[in-house]
Amino acid sequence: MIGKNQILINQMLNGDVDAIKIGLNSDNTALKINAIIHSTVFCVDDDIVISKIKEMKKDRDYLRICAFTVGEFATASLHLRGIEKFAWDWKSYEGENPSIKRLIESKFDF
């Protein structure tokens, strides 16, 4: 039997914006990260979604299985969307956080 979180993730995999919004507002770290990834992959430019992702940059919840924080995913998402570009780009990153560099380089193509 598939649990409710997996059903929500499956909906996000199909680009369901409502499922993405639910994930972004969840207390579950895996749902938040999946929502960030899929909102980026499906180019969801809804103002509510973008605003929430901006808020999430400071979220230090850590998902051990992927070794990244919610905030790192949020920062990479905003960079990939061109919403918040940094002094570096994904090819020439010289900043302090190698995790964000890896996420940007991946372009969330997992």
C-alpha positions in Angstrom: 0.0 0.0 0.0 1.3 3.4 -1.0 1.4 6.0 1.8 -0.1 9.5 1.5 3.3 11.1 1.2 4.3 8.9 -1.7 1.0 9.6 -3.4 1.7 13.4 -3.0 5.3 12.9 -4.4 3.8 11.0 -7.4 1.5 13.9 -8.1 4.4 16.3 -8.0 6.3 14.0 -10.5 3.3 14.7 -12.8 3.6 18.5 -12.4 0.6 18.8 -10.1 0.9 22.4 -8.8 -1.5 21.9 -6.0 0.6 18.9 -4.8 3.7 21.0 -5.0 2.1 23.8 -2.9 1.1 21.2 -0.3 4.7 19.9 -0.2 6.2 23.3 0.2 4.0 23.9 3.2 4.6 20.6 4.8 6.6 19.9 7.9 8.1 16.8 6.2 11.6 17.5 4.8 11.3 15.0 2.0 8.1 16.6 0.8 9.6 20.1 0.9 12.6 19.0 -1.1 10.5 17.2 -3.7 8.2 20.2 -4.0 11.2 22.5 -4.6 12.7 20.1 -7.2 9.4 19.6 -9.1 8.4 23.2 -9.0 11.8 23.9 -10.7 11.6 21.1 -13.2 8.1 22.0 -14.2 8.9 25.8 -14.2 6.1 26.6 -11.8 6.2 30.4 -11.7 3.3 30.9 -9.4 4.0 33.9 -7.1 3.0 31.9 -4.0 5.4 29.1 -4.9 8.3 31.5 -5.6 7.7 33.4 -2.4 7.6 30.2 -0.3 10.9 29.0 -1.9 12.5 32.3 -1.1 11.5 31.9 2.6 12.9 28.3 2.6 16.4 29.5 1.8 17.1 29.7 5.5 15.5 26.2 6.2 18.3 24.0 7.6 16.3 20.8 7.8 18.5 18.1 6.5 17.6 15.1 4.5 20.2 12.5 5.3 19.6 10.3 2.3 20.6 13.1 -0.1 22.9 15.0 2.2 21.5 18.4 1.4 19.3 20.9 3.4 16.0 22.4 2.3 17.7 25.8 2.1 20.4 24.5 -0.3 17.7 23.2 -2.6 15.8 26.4 -2.3 18.9 28.5 -3.1 19.7 26.3 -6.1 16.1 26.5 -7.4 16.1 30.2 -7.3 19.4 30.4 -9.2 18.3 27.8 -11.8 15.1 29.8 -12.4 17.1 33.0 -12.9 15.2 34.6 -10.0 18.2 35.1 -7.8 21.5 35.0 -9.6 24.7 35.0 -7.7 28.1 36.5 -8.5 28.9 33.0 -9.7 27.2 30.8 -12.2 26.9 27.0 -12.1 30.0 26.6 -14.1 32.3 29.0 -12.2 31.1 28.8 -8.6 33.8 29.9 -6.2 31.5 30.4 -3.2 31.5 28.8 0.2 28.9 26.1 -0.3 29.9 23.1 -2.5 26.5 21.5 -1.9 24.7 24.4 -3.7 27.2 24.1 -6.5 26.5 20.4 -6.9 22.7 21.1 -7.0 23.1 23.8 -9.5 25.3 21.7 -11.7 22.7 18.9 -11.6 20.0 21.2 -12.8 17.8 18.9 -10.7 18.0 16.2 -13.4 17.8 13.3 -11.0 
